[in-house]
Amino acid sequence: GEDPYLGYVLAKASVSGIQSQKVVANAKHWTLNSQETNREGVSEDADERTRFEMYYPPFEGAIEADVGSFMCSYNKINGAWSCENPETLLRDLKQTLGFKGYVMSDWG
């Protein structure tokens, strides 16, 4: 499996390095984007504790490094599209984690 703490450390360092070159880094994919099969329609379901302990630490590292942007994913999260999900976008990312930048949709 993935290591949330290692992801935190690497994301923080990557964002710091990228943005030191006067470009905006993008943290993607927010969030629970963990499979390719049916990724445009699958609902990845996780409770709040699981999201904060297992999925969010790398994104927290990016936020601590003052990342400028996020990209939301194609999938649904707990039944709501990732790019329209008020629980994960507004409450978790913006209010609780304190992200101040902008979020763009995936445009693949």
PyMOL commands that set and color helices and strands:
alter all, ss='L'
color gray80, all
select helices_A, chain A and resi 4-19+48-55+57-64+82-84+86-96
alter helices_A, ss='H'
color red, helices_A
select strands_A, chain A and resi 26-30+43-44+69-72+76-77+80-81+102-104
alter strands_A, ss='S'
color yellow, strands_A
deselect
rebuild
show_as cartoon
